[in-house]
Structure formats: C-alpha cells, structure tokens
Amino acid sequence: MKSWIEQLLPIRDEFMDGSVDEPMDGDDVDELCKIIKAKLNLHEGNITEKEYNEILDSPRGSGL
C-alpha cells in the first residue's frame, strides 16, 4: 500500500494546476484541506449539496 503522501500528491498537483516545482504555502494547504473536508462530508452525508457548494464558493481563508 502506498503511503498517505504518495496518494495525496496527485491531488496536490491537480490543486496546484500541475505546478510540481512550486511548493504550497500555508494558505494553499488550508484551502486544499477545506476542499477535501467538504468532499468527504458530502460523501458521508454530513452536508447537503448546497452546503458543499457554499463551502467551495467561500473566499480563501474564510475558515469554512
């Protein structure tokens, strides 16, 4: 089984538009975590599609 980071790297690369040479800053990490959290919550039925879209549409750094 791959390590967690090996499984997350393709997601990270997609989030960074394929920019593998540029490191993520703290805000990028927070934003990606927000998106992953929202996707998991939607998948698990913890939030509605509307709530999911509101989270994704929220400004960066809003903490949603």
mmCIF file of the N, C-alpha and C atoms, coordinates in Angstrom:
data_MODEL
# 
_entry.id   MODEL 
# 
loop_
_atom_site.group_PDB 
_atom_site.id 
_atom_site.type_symbol 
_atom_site.label_atom_id 
_atom_site.label_alt_id 
_atom_site.label_comp_id 
_atom_site.label_asym_id 
_atom_site.label_entity_id 
_atom_site.label_seq_id 
_atom_site.pdbx_PDB_ins_code 
_atom_site.Cartn_x 
_atom_site.Cartn_y 
_atom_site.Cartn_z 
_atom_site.occupancy 
_atom_site.B_iso_or_equiv 
_atom_site.pdbx_formal_charge 
_atom_site.auth_seq_id 
_atom_site.auth_comp_id 
_atom_site.auth_asym_id 
_atom_site.auth_atom_id 
_atom_site.pdbx_PDB_model_num 
ATOM 1   N N  . MET A 1 1  ? 0.836   -1.190 0.000   1.00 0.00 ? 1  MET A N  1 
ATOM 2   C CA . MET A 1 1  ? 0.000   0.000  0.000   1.00 0.00 ? 1  MET A CA 1 
ATOM 3   C C  . MET A 1 1  ? 0.878   1.250  0.000   1.00 0.00 ? 1  MET A C  1 
ATOM 4   N N  . LYS A 1 2  ? 0.476   2.216  -0.791  1.00 0.00 ? 2  LYS A N  1 
ATOM 5   C CA . LYS A 1 2  ? 1.210   3.472  -0.859  1.00 0.00 ? 2  LYS A CA 1 
ATOM 6   C C  . LYS A 1 2  ? 1.081   4.248  0.449   1.00 0.00 ? 2  LYS A C  1 
ATOM 7   N N  . SER A 1 3  ? 2.074   5.072  0.712   1.00 0.00 ? 3  SER A N  1 
ATOM 8   C CA . SER A 1 3  ? 1.976   5.935  1.876   1.00 0.00 ? 3  SER A CA 1 
ATOM 9   C C  . SER A 1 3  ? 0.928   7.018  1.606   1.00 0.00 ? 3  SER A C  1 
ATOM 10  N N  . TRP A 1 4  ? 0.450   7.631  2.661   1.00 0.00 ? 4  TRP A N  1 
ATOM 11  C CA . TRP A 1 4  ? -0.568  8.678  2.518   1.00 0.00 ? 4  TRP A CA 1 
ATOM 12  C C  . TRP A 1 4  ? -0.106  9.791  1.594   1.00 0.00 ? 4  TRP A C  1 
ATOM 13  N N  . ILE A 1 5  ? 1.123   10.233 1.760   1.00 0.00 ? 5  ILE A N  1 
ATOM 14  C CA . ILE A 1 5  ? 1.598   11.358 0.953   1.00 0.00 ? 5  ILE A CA 1 
ATOM 15  C C  . ILE A 1 5  ? 1.652   10.977 -0.522  1.00 0.00 ? 5  ILE A C  1 
ATOM 16  N N  . GLU A 1 6  ? 2.031   9.749  -0.834  1.00 0.00 ? 6  GLU A N  1 
ATOM 17  C CA . GLU A 1 6  ? 2.060   9.313  -2.231  1.00 0.00 ? 6  GLU A CA 1 
ATOM 18  C C  . GLU A 1 6  ? 0.669   9.333  -2.839  1.00 0.00 ? 6  GLU A C  1 
ATOM 19  N N  . GLN A 1 7  ? -0.345  9.034  -2.040  1.00 0.00 ? 7  GLN A N  1 
ATOM 20  C CA . GLN A 1 7  ? -1.716  9.060  -2.534  1.00 0.00 ? 7  GLN A CA 1 
ATOM 21  C C  . GLN A 1 7  ? -2.236  10.495 -2.665  1.00 0.00 ? 7  GLN A C  1 
ATOM 22  N N  . LEU A 1 8  ? -1.729  11.392 -1.839  1.00 0.00 ? 8  LEU A N  1 
ATOM 23  C CA . LEU A 1 8  ? -2.192  12.786 -1.876  1.00 0.00 ? 8  LEU A CA 1 
ATOM 24  C C  . LEU A 1 8  ? -1.486  13.629 -2.939  1.00 0.00 ? 8  LEU A C  1 
ATOM 25  N N  . LEU A 1 9  ? -0.305  13.232 -3.360  1.00 0.00 ? 9  LEU A N  1 
ATOM 26  C CA . LEU A 1 9  ? 0.448   14.052 -4.306  1.00 0.00 ? 9  LEU A CA 1 
ATOM 27  C C  . LEU A 1 9  ? -0.297  14.337 -5.614  1.00 0.00 ? 9  LEU A C  1 
ATOM 28  N N  . PRO A 1 10 ? -0.985  13.363 -6.217  1.00 0.00 ? 10 PRO A N  1 
ATOM 29  C CA . PRO A 1 10 ? -1.735  13.698 -7.432  1.00 0.00 ? 10 PRO A CA 1 
ATOM 30  C C  . PRO A 1 10 ? -2.839  14.740 -7.175  1.00 0.00 ? 10 PRO A C  1 
ATOM 31  N N  . ILE A 1 11 ? -3.469  14.686 -5.995  1.00 0.00 ? 11 ILE A N  1 
ATOM 32  C CA . ILE A 1 11 ? -4.493  15.666 -5.639  1.00 0.00 ? 11 ILE A CA 1 
ATOM 33  C C  . ILE A 1 11 ? -3.840  17.033 -5.472  1.00 0.00 ? 11 ILE A C  1 
ATOM 34  N N  . ARG A 1 12 ? -2.709  17.057 -4.799  1.00 0.00 ? 12 ARG A N  1 
ATOM 35  C CA . ARG A 1 12 ? -1.958  18.299 -4.616  1.00 0.00 ? 12 ARG A CA 1 
ATOM 36  C C  . ARG A 1 12 ? -1.557  18.897 -5.964  1.00 0.00 ? 12 ARG A C  1 
ATOM 37  N N  . ASP A 1 13 ? -1.048  18.055 -6.853  1.00 0.00 ? 13 ASP A N  1 
ATOM 38  C CA . ASP A 1 13 ? -0.613  18.537 -8.164  1.00 0.00 ? 13 ASP A CA 1 
ATOM 39  C C  . ASP A 1 13 ? -1.780  19.111 -8.958  1.00 0.00 ? 13 ASP A C  1 
ATOM 40  N N  . GLU A 1 14 ? -2.932  18.457 -8.902  1.00 0.00 ? 14 GLU A N  1 
ATOM 41  C CA . GLU A 1 14 ? -4.112  18.974 -9.599  1.00 0.00 ? 14 GLU A CA 1 
ATOM 42  C C  . GLU A 1 14 ? -4.541  20.318 -9.001  1.00 0.00 ? 14 GLU A C  1 
ATOM 43  N N  . PHE A 1 15 ? -4.541  20.402 -7.670  1.00 0.00 ? 15 PHE A N  1 
ATOM 44  C CA . PHE A 1 15 ? -4.907  21.647 -6.998  1.00 0.00 ? 15 PHE A CA 1 
ATOM 45  C C  . PHE A 1 15 ? -3.969  22.780 -7.413  1.00 0.00 ? 15 PHE A C  1 
ATOM 46  N N  . MET A 1 16 ? -2.697  22.476 -7.562  1.00 0.00 ? 16 MET A N  1 
ATOM 47  C CA . MET A 1 16 ? -1.697  23.483 -7.933  1.00 0.00 ? 16 MET A CA 1 
ATOM 48  C C  . MET A 1 16 ? -1.569  23.604 -9.454  1.00 0.00 ? 16 MET A C  1 
ATOM 49  N N  . ASP A 1 17 ? -2.568  23.130 -10.184 1.00 0.00 ? 17 ASP A N  1 
ATOM 50  C CA . ASP A 1 17 ? -2.578  23.190 -11.653 1.00 0.00 ? 17 ASP A CA 1 
ATOM 51  C C  . ASP A 1 17 ? -1.329  22.561 -12.263 1.00 0.00 ? 17 ASP A C  1 
ATOM 52  N N  . GLY A 1 18 ? -0.876  21.472 -11.670 1.00 0.00 ? 18 GLY A N  1 
ATOM 53  C CA . GLY A 1 18 ? 0.260   20.737 -12.215 1.00 0.00 ? 18 GLY A CA 1 
ATOM 54  C C  . GLY A 1 18 ? 1.613   21.345 -11.906 1.00 0.00 ? 18 GLY A C  1 
ATOM 55  N N  . SER A 1 19 ? 1.650   22.387 -11.114 1.00 0.00 ? 19 SER A N  1 
ATOM 56  C CA . SER A 1 19 ? 2.902   23.059 -10.784 1.00 0.00 ? 19 SER A CA 1 
ATOM 57  C C  . SER A 1 19 ? 3.631   22.293 -9.686  1.00 0.00 ? 19 SER A C  1 
ATOM 58  N N  . VAL A 1 20 ? 4.406   21.272 -10.109 1.00 0.00 ? 20 VAL A N  1 
ATOM 59  C CA . VAL A 1 20 ? 5.092   20.438 -9.128  1.00 0.00 ? 20 VAL A CA 1 
ATOM 60  C C  . VAL A 1 20 ? 6.363   21.091 -8.609  1.00 0.00 ? 20 VAL A C  1 
ATOM 61  N N  . ASP A 1 21 ? 6.848   22.117 -9.283  1.00 0.00 ? 21 ASP A N  1 
ATOM 62  C CA . ASP A 1 21 ? 8.076   22.787 -8.869  1.00 0.00 ? 21 ASP A CA 1 
ATOM 63  C C  . ASP A 1 21 ? 7.828   23.846 -7.802  1.00 0.00 ? 21 ASP A C  1 
ATOM 64  N N  . GLU A 1 22 ? 6.601   24.282 -7.686  1.00 0.00 ? 22 GLU A N  1 
ATOM 65  C CA . GLU A 1 22 ? 6.262   25.351 -6.749  1.00 0.00 ? 22 GLU A CA 1 
ATOM 66  C C  . GLU A 1 22 ? 5.681   24.751 -5.472  1.00 0.00 ? 22 GLU A C  1 
ATOM 67  N N  . PRO A 1 23 ? 6.293   25.041 -4.315  1.00 0.00 ? 23 PRO A N  1 
ATOM 68  C CA . PRO A 1 23 ? 5.748   24.488 -3.074  1.00 0.00 ? 23 PRO A CA 1 
ATOM 69  C C  . PRO A 1 23 ? 4.457   25.191 -2.672  1.00 0.00 ? 23 PRO A C  1 
ATOM 70  N N  . MET A 1 24 ? 3.621   24.465 -1.960  1.00 0.00 ? 24 MET A N  1 
ATOM 71  C CA . MET A 1 24 ? 2.393   25.052 -1.431  1.00 0.00 ? 24 MET A CA 1 
ATOM 72  C C  . MET A 1 24 ? 2.747   25.905 -0.219  1.00 0.00 ? 24 MET A C  1 
ATOM 73  N N  . ASP A 1 25 ? 2.074   27.059 -0.079  1.00 0.00 ? 25 ASP A N  1 
ATOM 74  C CA . ASP A 1 25 ? 2.248   27.826 1.146   1.00 0.00 ? 25 ASP A CA 1 
ATOM 75  C C  . ASP A 1 25 ? 1.144   27.423 2.123   1.00 0.00 ? 25 ASP A C  1 
ATOM 76  N N  . GLY A 1 26 ? 1.174   27.992 3.307   1.00 0.00 ? 26 GLY A N  1 
ATOM 77  C CA . GLY A 1 26 ? 0.197   27.620 4.335   1.00 0.00 ? 26 GLY A CA 1 
ATOM 78  C C  . GLY A 1 26 ? -1.233  27.852 3.906   1.00 0.00 ? 26 GLY A C  1 
ATOM 79  N N  . ASP A 1 27 ? -1.487  28.940 3.169   1.00 0.00 ? 27 ASP A N  1 
ATOM 80  C CA . ASP A 1 27 ? -2.846  29.218 2.690   1.00 0.00 ? 27 ASP A CA 1 
ATOM 81  C C  . ASP A 1 27 ? -3.302  28.170 1.687   1.00 0.00 ? 27 ASP A C  1 
ATOM 82  N N  . ASP A 1 28 ? -2.383  27.730 0.813   1.00 0.00 ? 28 ASP A N  1 
ATOM 83  C CA . ASP A 1 28 ? -2.721  26.674 -0.148  1.00 0.00 ? 28 ASP A CA 1 
ATOM 84  C C  . ASP A 1 28 ? -3.096  25.386 0.576   1.00 0.00 ? 28 ASP A C  1 
ATOM 85  N N  . VAL A 1 29 ? -2.322  25.040 1.592   1.00 0.00 ? 29 VAL A N  1 
ATOM 86  C CA . VAL A 1 29 ? -2.598  23.822 2.362   1.00 0.00 ? 29 VAL A CA 1 
ATOM 87  C C  . VAL A 1 29 ? -3.965  23.928 3.032   1.00 0.00 ? 29 VAL A C  1 
ATOM 88  N N  . ASP A 1 30 ? -4.247  25.089 3.636   1.00 0.00 ? 30 ASP A N  1 
ATOM 89  C CA . ASP A 1 30 ? -5.547  25.290 4.293   1.00 0.00 ? 30 ASP A CA 1 
ATOM 90  C C  . ASP A 1 30 ? -6.697  25.176 3.303   1.00 0.00 ? 30 ASP A C  1 
ATOM 91  N N  . GLU A 1 31 ? -6.531  25.761 2.115   1.00 0.00 ? 31 GLU A N  1 
ATOM 92  C CA . GLU A 1 31 ? -7.588  25.721 1.103   1.00 0.00 ? 31 GLU A CA 1 
ATOM 93  C C  . GLU A 1 31 ? -7.825  24.290 0.616   1.00 0.00 ? 31 GLU A C  1 
ATOM 94  N N  . LEU A 1 32 ? -6.753  23.551 0.366   1.00 0.00 ? 32 LEU A N  1 
ATOM 95  C CA . LEU A 1 32 ? -6.898  22.168 -0.088  1.00 0.00 ? 32 LEU A CA 1 
ATOM 96  C C  . LEU A 1 32 ? -7.552  21.318 1.001   1.00 0.00 ? 32 LEU A C  1 
ATOM 97  N N  . CYS A 1 33 ? -7.188  21.541 2.251   1.00 0.00 ? 33 CYS A N  1 
ATOM 98  C CA . CYS A 1 33 ? -7.817  20.808 3.358   1.00 0.00 ? 33 CYS A CA 1 
ATOM 99  C C  . CYS A 1 33 ? -9.307  21.124 3.440   1.00 0.00 ? 33 CYS A C  1 
ATOM 100 N N  . LYS A 1 34 ? -9.666  22.388 3.204   1.00 0.00 ? 34 LYS A N  1 
ATOM 101 C CA . LYS A 1 34 ? -11.076 22.788 3.226   1.00 0.00 ? 34 LYS A CA 1 
ATOM 102 C C  . LYS A 1 34 ? -11.857 22.043 2.144   1.00 0.00 ? 34 LYS A C  1 
ATOM 103 N N  . ILE A 1 35 ? -11.276 21.941 0.960   1.00 0.00 ? 35 ILE A N  1 
ATOM 104 C CA . ILE A 1 35 ? -11.929 21.263 -0.153  1.00 0.00 ? 35 ILE A CA 1 
ATOM 105 C C  . ILE A 1 35 ? -12.069 19.760 0.137   1.00 0.00 ? 35 ILE A C  1 
ATOM 106 N N  . ILE A 1 36 ? -11.001 19.144 0.615   1.00 0.00 ? 36 ILE A N  1 
ATOM 107 C CA . ILE A 1 36 ? -11.047 17.714 0.926   1.00 0.00 ? 36 ILE A CA 1 
ATOM 108 C C  . ILE A 1 36 ? -12.069 17.447 2.023   1.00 0.00 ? 36 ILE A C  1 
ATOM 109 N N  . LYS A 1 37 ? -12.085 18.277 3.052   1.00 0.00 ? 37 LYS A N  1 
ATOM 110 C CA . LYS A 1 37 ? -13.048 18.119 4.146   1.00 0.00 ? 37 LYS A CA 1 
ATOM 111 C C  . LYS A 1 37 ? -14.472 18.214 3.621   1.00 0.00 ? 37 LYS A C  1 
ATOM 112 N N  . ALA A 1 38 ? -14.741 19.184 2.752   1.00 0.00 ? 38 ALA A N  1 
ATOM 113 C CA . ALA A 1 38 ? -16.081 19.349 2.198   1.00 0.00 ? 38 ALA A CA 1 
ATOM 114 C C  . ALA A 1 38 ? -16.477 18.140 1.358   1.00 0.00 ? 38 ALA A C  1 
ATOM 115 N N  . LYS A 1 39 ? -15.550 17.645 0.540   1.00 0.00 ? 39 LYS A N  1 
ATOM 116 C CA . LYS A 1 39 ? -15.847 16.481 -0.298  1.00 0.00 ? 39 LYS A CA 1 
ATOM 117 C C  . LYS A 1 39 ? -16.161 15.254 0.556   1.00 0.00 ? 39 LYS A C  1 
ATOM 118 N N  . LEU A 1 40 ? -15.376 15.049 1.611   1.00 0.00 ? 40 LEU A N  1 
ATOM 119 C CA . LEU A 1 40 ? -15.627 13.910 2.500   1.00 0.00 ? 40 LEU A CA 1 
ATOM 120 C C  . LEU A 1 40 ? -16.960 14.052 3.225   1.00 0.00 ? 40 LEU A C  1 
ATOM 121 N N  . ASN A 1 41 ? -17.253 15.258 3.714   1.00 0.00 ? 41 ASN A N  1 
ATOM 122 C CA . ASN A 1 41 ? -18.520 15.476 4.406   1.00 0.00 ? 41 ASN A CA 1 
ATOM 123 C C  . ASN A 1 41 ? -19.709 15.261 3.478   1.00 0.00 ? 41 ASN A C  1 
ATOM 124 N N  . LEU A 1 42 ? -19.601 15.689 2.229   1.00 0.00 ? 42 LEU A N  1 
ATOM 125 C CA . LEU A 1 42 ? -20.668 15.462 1.263   1.00 0.00 ? 42 LEU A CA 1 
ATOM 126 C C  . LEU A 1 42 ? -20.817 13.964 1.000   1.00 0.00 ? 42 LEU A C  1 
ATOM 127 N N  . HIS A 1 43 ? -19.708 13.301 0.777   1.00 0.00 ? 43 HIS A N  1 
ATOM 128 C CA . HIS A 1 43 ? -19.728 11.860 0.500   1.00 0.00 ? 43 HIS A CA 1 
ATOM 129 C C  . HIS A 1 43 ? -20.346 11.069 1.645   1.00 0.00 ? 43 HIS A C  1 
ATOM 130 N N  . GLU A 1 44 ? -20.064 11.472 2.867   1.00 0.00 ? 44 GLU A N  1 
ATOM 131 C CA . GLU A 1 44 ? -20.562 10.764 4.046   1.00 0.00 ? 44 GLU A CA 1 
ATOM 132 C C  . GLU A 1 44 ? -21.962 11.201 4.466   1.00 0.00 ? 44 GLU A C  1 
ATOM 133 N N  . GLY A 1 45 ? -22.551 12.158 3.751   1.00 0.00 ? 45 GLY A N  1 
ATOM 134 C CA . GLY A 1 45 ? -23.902 12.603 4.046   1.00 0.00 ? 45 GLY A CA 1 
ATOM 135 C C  . GLY A 1 45 ? -24.004 13.590 5.198   1.00 0.00 ? 45 GLY A C  1 
ATOM 136 N N  . ASN A 1 46 ? -22.882 14.187 5.574   1.00 0.00 ? 46 ASN A N  1 
ATOM 137 C CA . ASN A 1 46 ? -22.882 15.127 6.685   1.00 0.00 ? 46 ASN A CA 1 
ATOM 138 C C  . ASN A 1 46 ? -23.304 16.535 6.291   1.00 0.00 ? 46 ASN A C  1 
ATOM 139 N N  . ILE A 1 47 ? -23.223 16.841 4.997   1.00 0.00 ? 47 ILE A N  1 
ATOM 140 C CA . ILE A 1 47 ? -23.665 18.135 4.482   1.00 0.00 ? 47 ILE A CA 1 
ATOM 141 C C  . ILE A 1 47 ? -24.452 17.913 3.197   1.00 0.00 ? 47 ILE A C  1 
ATOM 142 N N  . THR A 1 48 ? -25.245 18.911 2.834   1.00 0.00 ? 48 THR A N  1 
ATOM 143 C CA . THR A 1 48 ? -26.021 18.837 1.597   1.00 0.00 ? 48 THR A CA 1 
ATOM 144 C C  . THR A 1 48 ? -25.177 19.340 0.428   1.00 0.00 ? 48 THR A C  1 
ATOM 145 N N  . GLU A 1 49 ? -25.682 19.104 -0.770  1.00 0.00 ? 49 GLU A N  1 
ATOM 146 C CA . GLU A 1 49 ? -25.021 19.613 -1.977  1.00 0.00 ? 49 GLU A CA 1 
ATOM 147 C C  . GLU A 1 49 ? -24.932 21.143 -1.922  1.00 0.00 ? 49 GLU A C  1 
ATOM 148 N N  . LYS A 1 50 ? -25.990 21.779 -1.422  1.00 0.00 ? 50 LYS A N  1 
ATOM 149 C CA . LYS A 1 50 ? -25.996 23.242 -1.301  1.00 0.00 ? 50 LYS A CA 1 
ATOM 150 C C  . LYS A 1 50 ? -24.890 23.706 -0.345  1.00 0.00 ? 50 LYS A C  1 
ATOM 151 N N  . GLU A 1 51 ? -24.779 23.050 0.809   1.00 0.00 ? 51 GLU A N  1 
ATOM 152 C CA . GLU A 1 51 ? -23.734 23.412 1.770   1.00 0.00 ? 51 GLU A CA 1 
ATOM 153 C C  . GLU A 1 51 ? -22.346 23.190 1.173   1.00 0.00 ? 51 GLU A C  1 
ATOM 154 N N  . TYR A 1 52 ? -22.197 22.099 0.439   1.00 0.00 ? 52 TYR A N  1 
ATOM 155 C CA . TYR A 1 52 ? -20.928 21.797 -0.225  1.00 0.00 ? 52 TYR A CA 1 
ATOM 156 C C  . TYR A 1 52 ? -20.543 22.929 -1.183  1.00 0.00 ? 52 TYR A C  1 
ATOM 157 N N  . ASN A 1 53 ? -21.492 23.339 -2.009  1.00 0.00 ? 53 ASN A N  1 
ATOM 158 C CA . ASN A 1 53 ? -21.210 24.408 -2.967  1.00 0.00 ? 53 ASN A CA 1 
ATOM 159 C C  . ASN A 1 53 ? -20.912 25.731 -2.269  1.00 0.00 ? 53 ASN A C  1 
ATOM 160 N N  . GLU A 1 54 ? -21.582 25.998 -1.156  1.00 0.00 ? 54 GLU A N  1 
ATOM 161 C CA . GLU A 1 54 ? -21.299 27.214 -0.396  1.00 0.00 ? 54 GLU A CA 1 
ATOM 162 C C  . GLU A 1 54 ? -19.879 27.204 0.150   1.00 0.00 ? 54 GLU A C  1 
ATOM 163 N N  . ILE A 1 55 ? -19.431 26.049 0.602   1.00 0.00 ? 55 ILE A N  1 
ATOM 164 C CA . ILE A 1 55 ? -18.060 25.935 1.101   1.00 0.00 ? 55 ILE A CA 1 
ATOM 165 C C  . ILE A 1 55 ? -17.065 26.175 -0.019  1.00 0.00 ? 55 ILE A C  1 
ATOM 166 N N  . LEU A 1 56 ? -17.303 25.547 -1.167  1.00 0.00 ? 56 LEU A N  1 
ATOM 167 C CA . LEU A 1 56 ? -16.380 25.713 -2.287  1.00 0.00 ? 56 LEU A CA 1 
ATOM 168 C C  . LEU A 1 56 ? -16.383 27.131 -2.822  1.00 0.00 ? 56 LEU A C  1 
ATOM 169 N N  . ASP A 1 57 ? -17.518 27.821 -2.731  1.00 0.00 ? 57 ASP A N  1 
ATOM 170 C CA . ASP A 1 57 ? -17.617 29.190 -3.221  1.00 0.00 ? 57 ASP A CA 1 
ATOM 171 C C  . ASP A 1 57 ? -17.125 30.224 -2.222  1.00 0.00 ? 57 ASP A C  1 
ATOM 172 N N  . SER A 1 58 ? -16.860 29.792 -0.976  1.00 0.00 ? 58 SER A N  1 
ATOM 173 C CA . SER A 1 58 ? -16.426 30.739 0.044   1.00 0.00 ? 58 SER A CA 1 
ATOM 174 C C  . SER A 1 58 ? -15.017 31.233 -0.261  1.00 0.00 ? 58 SER A C  1 
ATOM 175 N N  . PRO A 1 59 ? -14.726 32.470 0.144   1.00 0.00 ? 59 PRO A N  1 
ATOM 176 C CA . PRO A 1 59 ? -13.403 33.026 -0.129  1.00 0.00 ? 59 PRO A CA 1 
ATOM 177 C C  . PRO A 1 59 ? -12.299 32.232 0.566   1.00 0.00 ? 59 PRO A C  1 
ATOM 178 N N  . ARG A 1 60 ? -11.126 32.264 -0.035  1.00 0.00 ? 60 ARG A N  1 
ATOM 179 C CA . ARG A 1 60 ? -9.975  31.611 0.597   1.00 0.00 ? 60 ARG A CA 1 
ATOM 180 C C  . ARG A 1 60 ? -9.731  32.217 1.958   1.00 0.00 ? 60 ARG A C  1 
ATOM 181 N N  . GLY A 1 61 ? -9.387  31.369 2.898   1.00 0.00 ? 61 GLY A N  1 
ATOM 182 C CA . GLY A 1 61 ? -9.077  31.837 4.230   1.00 0.00 ? 61 GLY A CA 1 
ATOM 183 C C  . GLY A 1 61 ? -10.277 32.148 5.095   1.00 0.00 ? 61 GLY A C  1 
ATOM 184 N N  . SER A 1 62 ? -11.481 31.779 4.610   1.00 0.00 ? 62 SER A N  1 
ATOM 185 C CA . SER A 1 62 ? -12.689 32.092 5.374   1.00 0.00 ? 62 SER A CA 1 
ATOM 186 C C  . SER A 1 62 ? -12.908 31.111 6.518   1.00 0.00 ? 62 SER A C  1 
ATOM 187 N N  . GLY A 1 63 ? -12.196 29.977 6.497   1.00 0.00 ? 63 GLY A N  1 
ATOM 188 C CA . GLY A 1 63 ? -12.306 29.016 7.580   1.00 0.00 ? 63 GLY A CA 1 
ATOM 189 C C  . GLY A 1 63 ? -13.531 28.126 7.524   1.00 0.00 ? 63 GLY A C  1 
ATOM 190 N N  . LEU A 1 64 ? -14.303 28.168 6.445   1.00 0.00 ? 64 LEU A N  1 
ATOM 191 C CA . LEU A 1 64 ? -15.468 27.282 6.329   1.00 0.00 ? 64 LEU A CA 1 
ATOM 192 C C  . LEU A 1 64 ? -15.049 25.861 6.117   1.00 0.00 ? 64 LEU A C  1 
# 
